[in-house]
Amino acid sequence: MNTASLPDKTGHYGKFGGMFVPETLMTPLLDLEKAYEEARQDPAFQAELSDLLTNFCGRATPLYYAERLTEKLGGAKIYFKREDLLHTGAHKINNAIGQILLAKRLGKKRIIAETGAGQHGVATATVCARFGMECRVYMGAVDMERQALNVARMRLMGAEVVGVTAGQATLKEAVNEAMRDWVATVEDTHYILGSALGAHPFPMMVRDFHRVIGVEARQQILEKEGRLPDLLIACVGGGSNAIGLFHPFLEDEDVQMVGVEAGGDGIIPERHAARFQGGKLGVLQGTKTWLLANDDGQIELTHSVSAGLDYAAVGPEHAYLQDIGRADYAYATDEEALNAFREISRTEGILPALETSHAMAHVLKVAGDMPKDSIIIANMSGRGDKDVEQAAKYLLND
Ligand SMILES: *Cc1c(COP(=O)(O)O)cnc(C)c1O
């Protein structure tokens, strides 16, 4: 089996993935899959998507040589794929713009979404304003407090932001509310899911809309260096920015890839979100994958300094890539991520998002030990403006 050709017809990546949803959502999901397959092959759809990615979102993003960081670490040549320069400040808009075009094609009038840190909510509110669609975003009440600026951005663009107070009042509960809404409104509503997660076809669709990251990076590194990189590094929440970078390189056997999860306070139950560190195989919110659960199968609390990585399940395609040994998964703790935030800010003049800082922490760990003629591409998935208050509180006091 060619790794790049998955999922199979039932939406599986090996034993992971699938469609674990209530009866009422089966037909809408199959309709969505069919519409997506048609859209993907329709030159008019691709032309509109490409035009919006260029002129509305700001693609292609640069592949930037981090010269000072490279010199300081003294090993591999380090490049950043600059998704932080996209409209709204992160890779999320690649997916939001693709899915709203699909919603329009399906004749939907209303959009719902879930959001953690608020970056996906902002991307969704943005594309809804652009296309004149009604928009409701579900967000955990705790996250609304942590990310008040993003709540204001969404409301300014006309979205309704609904606070969710159940459970831990973070991302998982927001997804539950969005699913509940969708079951009742699927006739006229499209659910723009924000990561490579959930029931098929979402993990495939979200991946495909982010593949542009890896497609561009591949071409750019060939132009700059005349060869492929040795190592790709990206942070993994649900896994959308990572799979977008990794996927176009899957068939290049000499290119290694590492996804970096949130290690929180260390690998202690309920104090991290690193699903590959002691997670269990199970089903959460539509898909079968590695997740953090106790011995009774109850989903465990998670923790990360970055709201965007703070989720109990990982995207099913990452579970598969780990299973077959094609990609490796590491983690960075809160402290390591915050230190990387400061290091990248001072050395390169770029404030990375706290999510992204986890990938950067891994760069700091490995680059110095790699040969000088080796090449790393790290995904700068988003900018850190939203995290300045949190980072400053921690970093400017010591
Ligand atoms: C949301 C977010 C992430 C995590 O989501 P993935 O689906 O794993 O990419 C990472 N970085 C940034 C900047 C984000 O906004």
Ligand as a Chemical Component Dictionary entry (heavy atoms), coordinates in Angstrom:
data_LIG
# 
_chem_comp.id                   LIG 
_chem_comp.type                 NON-POLYMER 
_chem_comp.pdbx_formal_charge   0 
_chem_comp.three_letter_code    LIG 
# 
loop_
_chem_comp_atom.comp_id 
_chem_comp_atom.atom_id 
_chem_comp_atom.alt_atom_id 
_chem_comp_atom.type_symbol 
_chem_comp_atom.charge 
_chem_comp_atom.model_Cartn_x 
_chem_comp_atom.model_Cartn_y 
_chem_comp_atom.model_Cartn_z 
_chem_comp_atom.pdbx_ordinal 
LIG C1 C1 C 0 -4.512 25.338 15.879 1  
LIG C2 C2 C 0 -3.060 25.495 15.785 2  
LIG C3 C3 C 0 -2.193 24.379 15.874 3  
LIG C4 C4 C 0 -2.659 22.988 16.179 4  
LIG O1 O1 O 0 -3.515 22.439 15.251 5  
LIG P1 P1 P 0 -3.057 21.321 14.200 6  
LIG O2 O2 O 0 -4.345 20.869 13.610 7  
LIG O3 O3 O 0 -2.351 20.256 14.944 8  
LIG O4 O4 O 0 -2.175 21.995 13.220 9  
LIG C5 C5 C 0 -0.837 24.586 15.698 10 
LIG N1 N1 N 0 -0.336 25.823 15.472 11 
LIG C6 C6 C 0 -1.130 26.915 15.397 12 
LIG C7 C7 C 0 -0.506 28.242 15.165 13 
LIG C8 C8 C 0 -2.512 26.794 15.553 14 
LIG O5 O5 O 0 -3.283 27.888 15.472 15 
# 
loop_
_chem_comp_bond.comp_id 
_chem_comp_bond.atom_id_1 
_chem_comp_bond.atom_id_2 
_chem_comp_bond.value_order 
_chem_comp_bond.pdbx_ordinal 
LIG C1 C2 SING 1  
LIG C2 C3 SING 2  
LIG C2 C8 DOUB 3  
LIG C3 C4 SING 4  
LIG C3 C5 DOUB 5  
LIG C4 O1 SING 6  
LIG O1 P1 SING 7  
LIG P1 O2 DOUB 8  
LIG P1 O3 SING 9  
LIG P1 O4 SING 10 
LIG C5 N1 SING 11 
LIG N1 C6 DOUB 12 
LIG C6 C7 SING 13 
LIG C6 C8 SING 14 
LIG C8 O5 SING 15 
# 
